[in-house]
């Protein structure tokens, strides 16, 4: 596995559509999974422990590793949330690659299972990440200290 900020395609052998369809059924949804043509808004992707994440905007915990090639998120919460079955467009920041490059300077035991210092939230700037790297050189790979 490549040491980079991960997307769905980097660690799953199934498409994100099939992955979400499985979760749709597991949540007890008996109806056919809706089409992405019904996308009802946008969610901002963020990085958590080295993974791009898309999360339901309601905040009930339905979140997945976001797809780079299929930038949609489907809430599969079943009857637990009023927006179950809603697709959302996943929005990445305009400077996505620069953010990834700054975070990839930080150490990770495993690209997404043990990358505690590789985090970014919308609103954080590239300078914020650079300042964090300067303030915490112990988190960096030796070649970036």
Contact map, one row per residue, 1 for C-alpha under 8 A:
1110000001000000000000000000000000000000000000000000000000000000000000000000000000000000000000000000000000000010000000000000000000000000000000000
1111000000000000000000000000000000000000000000000000000000000000000000000000000000000000000000000000000000000010000000000000000000000000000000000
1111100000000000000000000000000000000000000000000000000000000000000000000000000000000000000000000000000100010110000000000000000000000000000000000
0111110000000000000000000000000000000000000000000100000000000000000000000000000000000000000000000001000100000010000000000000000000000000000000000
0011111000000000000000000000000000000000000000000111000000000000000000000000000000000000000000000001001100000011000000000000000000000000000000000
0001111111100000000000000000000000000000000000000111000000000000100000000000000000000000000000000000000000000011000000000000000000000000000000000
0000111111100000000000000000000000000000000000000011000000000000111100000000000000000000000000000000000000000000000000000000000000000000000000000
0000011111110001000000000000000000000000000000000000000000000000111100000000000000000000000000000000000000000000000000000000000000000000000000000
0000011111111011000000000000000000000000000000000000000000000000001100000000000000000000000000000000000000000000000000000000000000000000000000000
1000011111110000000000000000000000000000000000000000000000000000000000000000000000000000000000000000000000000000000000000000000000000000000000000
0000011111111000000000000000000000000000000000000000000000000000000000000000000000000000000000000000000000000000000000000000000000000000000000000
0000000111111110000000000000000000000000000000000000000000000000000000000000000000000000000000000000000000000000000000000000000000000000000000000
0000000010111110000000000000000000000000000000000000000000000000000000000000000000000000000000000000000000000000000000000000000000000000000000000
0000000000011111011000000000000000000000000000000000000000000000000000000000000000000000000000000000000000000000000000000000000000000000000000000
0000000010011111111000000000000000000000000000000000000000000000000000000000000000000000000000000000000000000000000000000000000000000000000000000
0000000110000111111100000000000000000000000000000000000000000000001001000000000000000000000000000000000000000000000000000000000000000000000000000
0000000000000011111110000000000000000000000000000000000000000000000000000000000000000000000000000000000000000000000000000000000000000000000000000
0000000000000111111111000000000000000000000000000000000000000000000000000000000000000000000000000000000000000000000000000000000000000000000000000
0000000000000111111111100000000000000000000000000000000000000000000000000000000000000000000000000000000000000000000000000000000000000000000000000
0000000000000001111111110000000000000000000000000000000000000000000000000101000000000000000000000000000000000000000000000000000000000000000000000
0000000000000000111111111000000010000000000000000000000000000000000000000000000000000000000000000000000000000000000000000000000000000000000000000
0000000000000000011111111100000000000000000000000000000000000000000000000000000000000000000000000000000000000000000000000000000000000000000000000
0000000000000000001111111110000000000000000000000000000000000000000000000001000000000000000000000000000000000000000000000000000000000000000000000
0000000000000000000111111111100010000000000000000000000000000000000000000001110000000000000000000000000000000000000000000000000000000000000000000
0000000000000000000011111111110000000000000000000000000000000000000000000000000000000000000000000000000000000000000000000000000000000000000000000
0000000000000000000001111111100000000000000000000000000000000000000000000000000000000000000000000000000000000000000000000000000000000000000000000
0000000000000000000000111111100000000000000000000000000000000000000000000001110000000000000000000000000000000000000000000000000000000000000000000
0000000000000000000000011111110000000000000000000000000000000000000000000000010000000000000000000000000000000000000000000000000000000000000000000
0000000000000000000000011111111100000000000000000000000000000000000000000000010000000000000000000000000000000000000000000000000000000000000000000
0000000000000000000000001001111100000000000000000000000000000000000000000000000000000000000000000000000000000000000000000000000000000000000000000
0000000000000000000000000000111110000000000000000000000000000000000000000000000000000000000000000000000000000000000000000000000000000000000000000
0000000000000000000000000000111111000000000000000000000000000000000000000000000000000000000000000000000000000000000000000000000000000000000000000
0000000000000000000010010000001111100000000000000000000000000000000000000000000000001000000000000000000000000000000000000000000000000000000000000
0000000000000000000000000000000111110100000000000000000000000000000000000000000000001110000000000000000000000000000000000000000000000000000000000
0000000000000000000000000000000011111110000000000000000000000000000000000000000000000010000000000000000000000000000000000000000000000000000000000
0000000000000000000000000000000001111110000000000000000000000000000000010000000000000011000000000000000000000000000000000000000000000000000000000
0000000000000000000000000000000000111110000000000000000000000000000000000000000000000000000000000000000000000000000000000000000000000000000000000
0000000000000000000000000000000001111111000000000000000000000000000000000000000000000110000000000000000000000000000000000000000000000000000000000
0000000000000000000000000000000000111111100000000000000000000000000000000000000000000111100000000000000000000000000000000000000000000000000000000
0000000000000000000000000000000000000111110000000000000000000000000000000000000000000111100000000000000000000000000000000000000000000000000000000
0000000000000000000000000000000000000011111000000000000000000000000000000000000000000011100000000000000000000000000000000000000000000000000000000
0000000000000000000000000000000000000001111100000000000000000000000000000000000000000001111000000000000000000000000000000000000000000000000000000
0000000000000000000000000000000000000000111110000000011110000000000000001000000000000001111000000000000000000000000000000000000000000000000000000
0000000000000000000000000000000000000000011111000000010000000000000000000000000000000000011110000000000000000000000000000100000000000000000000000
0000000000000000000000000000000000000000001111100001111000000000010000000000000000000000011110000000000000000000000000000100000000000000000000000
0000000000000000000000000000000000000000000111110001110000000000000000000000000000000000000100000000000000000000000000111100000000000000000000000
0000000000000000000000000000000000000000000011111111100000000000000000000000000000000000000000000000000000000000000001111000000000000000000000000
0000000000000000000000000000000000000000000001111111100000000000000000000000000000000000000000000000000000000000000101110000000000000000000000000
0000000000000000000000000000000000000000000000111110000000000000000000000000000000000000000000000000000000000001111111100000000000000000000000000
0001110000000000000000000000000000000000000000111111000000000000000000000000000000000000000000000000001000000011001101100000000000000000000000000
0000111000000000000000000000000000000000000000111111100000000000110000000000000000000000000000000000000000000011000000000000000000000000000000000
0000111000000000000000000000000000000000000011110111110000000000111000000000000000000000000000000000000000000000000000000000000000000000000000000
0000000000000000000000000000000000000000000011110011111000000011110000000000000000000000000000000000000000000000000000000000000000000000000000000
0000000000000000000000000000000000000000001111000001111100000011110000001000000000000000010000000000000000000000000000000000000000000000000000000
0000000000000000000000000000000000000000001010000000111110101111000000001000000000000000000000000000000000000000000000000000000000000000000000000
0000000000000000000000000000000000000000001000000000011111111110000000001110000000000000000000000000000000000000000000000000000000000000000000000
0000000000000000000000000000000000000000001000000000001111100000000000000000000000000000000000000000000000000000000000000000000000000000000000000
0000000000000000000000000000000000000000000000000000000111110000000000000000000010100000000000000000000000000000000000000000000000000000000000000
0000000000000000000000000000000000000000000000000000001111111100000000000000000000000000000000000000000000000000000000000000000000000000000000000
0000000000000000000000000000000000000000000000000000000101111100000000000000000010000000000000000000000000000000000000000000000000000000000000000
0000000000000000000000000000000000000000000000000000001100111110000000000000000000000000000000000000000000000000000000000000000000000000000000000
0000000000000000000000000000000000000000000000000000001100111111000000000011100000000000000000000000000000000000000000000000000000000000000000000
0000000000000000000000000000000000000000000000000000111100001111100000000000000000000000000000000000000000000000000000000000000000000000000000000
0000000000000000000000000000000000000000000000000000111000000111110000001000000000000000000000000000000000000000000000000000000000000000000000000
0000011100000000000000000000000000000000000000000011110000000011111000000000000000000000000000000000000000000000000000000000000000000000000000000
0000001100000000000000000000000000000000000010000011110000000001111100111000000000000000010000000000000000000000000000000000000000000000000000000
0000001110000001000000000000000000000000000000000001000000000000111111110000000000000000000000000000000000000000000000000000000000000000000000000
0000001110000000000000000000000000000000000000000000000000000000011111100000000000000000000000000000000000000000000000000000000000000000000000000
0000000000000000000000000000000000000000000000000000000000000000001111100000000000000000000000000000000000000000000000000000000000000000000000000
0000000000000001000000000000000000000000000000000000000000000000001111110000000000000000000000000000000000000000000000000000000000000000000000000
0000000000000000000000000000000000000000000000000000000000000000011111111000000000000000111000000000000000000000000000000000000000000000000000000
0000000000000000000000000000000000010000000000000000000000000000011001111100000000000011110000000000000000000000000000000000000000000000000000000
0000000000000000000000000000000000000000001000000000011100000001010000111110000000000011110000000000000000000000000000000000000000000000000000000
0000000000000000000100000000000000000000000000000000000100000000000000011111000000011111000000000000000000000000000000000000000000000000000000000
0000000000000000000000000000000000000000000000000000000100000100000000001111100000111110000000000000000000000000000000000000000000000000000000000
0000000000000000000100110010000000000000000000000000000000000100000000000111110000011000000000000000000000000000000000000000000000000000000000000
0000000000000000000000010010000000000000000000000000000000000100000000000011111110011000000000000000000000000000000000000000000000000000000000000
0000000000000000000000010011100000000000000000000000000000000000000000000001111110011000000000000000000000000000000000000000000000000000000000000
0000000000000000000000000000000000000000000000000000000000000000000000000000111111010000000000000000000000000000000000000000000000000000000000000
0000000000000000000000000000000000000000000000000000000000000000000000000000111111010000000000000000000000000000000000000000000000000000000000000
0000000000000000000000000000000000000000000000000000000001010000000000000000111111110000000000000000000000000000000000000000000000000000000000000
0000000000000000000000000000000000000000000000000000000000000000000000000000001111110000000000000000000000000000000000000000000000000000000000000
0000000000000000000000000000000000000000000000000000000001000000000000000010000011111100000000000000000000000000000000000000000000000000000000000
0000000000000000000000000000000000000000000000000000000000000000000000000111111111111100000000000000000000000000000000000000000000000000000000000
0000000000000000000000000000000011000000000000000000000000000000000000000111110000111110000000000000000000000000000000000000000000000000000000000
0000000000000000000000000000000001000111000000000000000000000000000000000110000000111111000000000000000000000000000000000000000000000000000000000
0000000000000000000000000000000001110111100000000000000000000000000000011110000000001111100000000000000000000000000000000000000000000000000000000
0000000000000000000000000000000000010011111000000000000000000000000000011100000000000111110000000000000000000000000000000000000000000000000000000
0000000000000000000000000000000000000011111000000000000000000000000000111000000000000011111000000000000000000000000000000000000000000000000000000
0000000000000000000000000000000000000000011110000000010000000000010000111000000000000001111100000000000000000000000000000000000000000000000000000
0000000000000000000000000000000000000000011110000000000000000000000000100000000000000000111110000000000000000000000000000000000000000000000000000
0000000000000000000000000000000000000000000111000000000000000000000000000000000000000000011111010000000000000000000000000000000000000000000000000
0000000000000000000000000000000000000000000110000000000000000000000000000000000000000000001111110000000000000000000000000100000000000000000000000
0000000000000000000000000000000000000000000000000000000000000000000000000000000000000000000111110000000000000000000000000000000000000000000000000
0000000000000000000000000000000000000000000000000000000000000000000000000000000000000000000011111110000000000000000000000000000000000000000000000
0000000000000000000000000000000000000000000000000000000000000000000000000000000000000000000111111111000000000000000000000000000000000000000000000
0000000000000000000000000000000000000000000000000000000000000000000000000000000000000000000000111111100000000000000000000000000000000000000000000
0000000000000000000000000000000000000000000000000000000000000000000000000000000000000000000000111111110000000000000000000000010000000000000000000
0000000000000000000000000000000000000000000000000000000000000000000000000000000000000000000000111111111000000000000000010000010010000000000000000
0001100000000000000000000000000000000000000000000000000000000000000000000000000000000000000000011111111100000000000000000000000000000000000000000
0000000000000000000000000000000000000000000000000000000000000000000000000000000000000000000000001111111110000000000000000000000000000000000000000
0000000000000000000000000000000000000000000000000000000000000000000000000000000000000000000000000111111111000000000000000000010011000000000000000
0000100000000000000000000000000000000000000000000100000000000000000000000000000000000000000000000011111111000000000011100000000010000000000000000
0011100000000000000000000000000000000000000000000000000000000000000000000000000000000000000000000001111111100000000001000000000000000000000000000
0000000000000000000000000000000000000000000000000000000000000000000000000000000000000000000000000000111111100000000000000000000000000000000110010
0000000000000000000000000000000000000000000000000000000000000000000000000000000000000000000000000000011111110000000011000000000000001000001110000
0000000000000000000000000000000000000000000000000000000000000000000000000000000000000000000000000000000111111000001010000000000000000000001110000
0010000000000000000000000000000000000000000000000000000000000000000000000000000000000000000000000000000001111111011111000000000000000000000000000
0000000000000000000000000000000000000000000000000000000000000000000000000000000000000000000000000000000000111110111000000000000000000000000000000
0010000000000000000000000000000000000000000000000000000000000000000000000000000000000000000000000000000000011111111000000000000000000000000000000
1111110000000000000000000000000000000000000000000110000000000000000000000000000000000000000000000000000000011111111000000000000000000000000000000
0000110000000000000000000000000000000000000000001110000000000000000000000000000000000000000000000000000000010111111000000000000000000000000000000
0000000000000000000000000000000000000000000000001000000000000000000000000000000000000000000000000000000000001111111000000000000000000000000000000
0000000000000000000000000000000000000000000000001000000000000000000000000000000000000000000000000000000000011111111100000000000000000000000000000
0000000000000000000000000000000000000000000000001100000000000000000000000000000000000000000000000000000000111111111111000000000000000000000000000
0000000000000000000000000000000000000000000000011100000000000000000000000000000000000000000000000000000000010000011111100000000000000000000000000
0000000000000000000000000000000000000000000000001000000000000000000000000000000000000000000000000000001001110000001111100000000000000000001000000
0000000000000000000000000000000000000000000000111100000000000000000000000000000000000000000000000000001101010000001111110000000000000000000000000
0000000000000000000000000000000000000000000001111100000000000000000000000000000000000000000000000000001000000000000111111000000000000000000000000
0000000000000000000000000000000000000000000001110000000000000000000000000000000000000000000000000010000000000000000001111101000000000000000000000
0000000000000000000000000000000000000000000001100000000000000000000000000000000000000000000000000000000000000000000000111111000000000000000000000
0000000000000000000000000000000000000000000111000000000000000000000000000000000000000000000010000000000000000000000000011111000000000000000000000
0000000000000000000000000000000000000000000000000000000000000000000000000000000000000000000000000000000000000000000000001111100000000000000000000
0000000000000000000000000000000000000000000000000000000000000000000000000000000000000000000000000000000000000000000000011111110110000000000000000
0000000000000000000000000000000000000000000000000000000000000000000000000000000000000000000000000000000000000000000000000011111110000000000000000
0000000000000000000000000000000000000000000000000000000000000000000000000000000000000000000000000110010000000000000000000001111111000000000000000
0000000000000000000000000000000000000000000000000000000000000000000000000000000000000000000000000000000000000000000000000000111111100000000000000
0000000000000000000000000000000000000000000000000000000000000000000000000000000000000000000000000000000000000000000000000001111111110000000000000
0000000000000000000000000000000000000000000000000000000000000000000000000000000000000000000000000010011000000000000000000001111111111000000000000
0000000000000000000000000000000000000000000000000000000000000000000000000000000000000000000000000000010000000000000000000000011111111100000000000
0000000000000000000000000000000000000000000000000000000000000000000000000000000000000000000000000000000000000000000000000000001111111110000000000
0000000000000000000000000000000000000000000000000000000000000000000000000000000000000000000000000000000000000000000000000000000111111111000000000
0000000000000000000000000000000000000000000000000000000000000000000000000000000000000000000000000000000001000000000000000000000011111111101100000
0000000000000000000000000000000000000000000000000000000000000000000000000000000000000000000000000000000000000000000000000000000001111111100000000
0000000000000000000000000000000000000000000000000000000000000000000000000000000000000000000000000000000000000000000000000000000000111111100000000
0000000000000000000000000000000000000000000000000000000000000000000000000000000000000000000000000000000000000000000000000000000000011111111100000
0000000000000000000000000000000000000000000000000000000000000000000000000000000000000000000000000000000000000000000000000000000000001111111100001
0000000000000000000000000000000000000000000000000000000000000000000000000000000000000000000000000000000000000000000000000000000000000001111100001
0000000000000000000000000000000000000000000000000000000000000000000000000000000000000000000000000000000001100000000010000000000000001001111110000
0000000000000000000000000000000000000000000000000000000000000000000000000000000000000000000000000000000011100000000000000000000000001001111111111
0000000000000000000000000000000000000000000000000000000000000000000000000000000000000000000000000000000011100000000000000000000000000000001111111
0000000000000000000000000000000000000000000000000000000000000000000000000000000000000000000000000000000000000000000000000000000000000000000111111
0000000000000000000000000000000000000000000000000000000000000000000000000000000000000000000000000000000000000000000000000000000000000000000111111
0000000000000000000000000000000000000000000000000000000000000000000000000000000000000000000000000000000010000000000000000000000000000000000111111
0000000000000000000000000000000000000000000000000000000000000000000000000000000000000000000000000000000000000000000000000000000000000000110111111
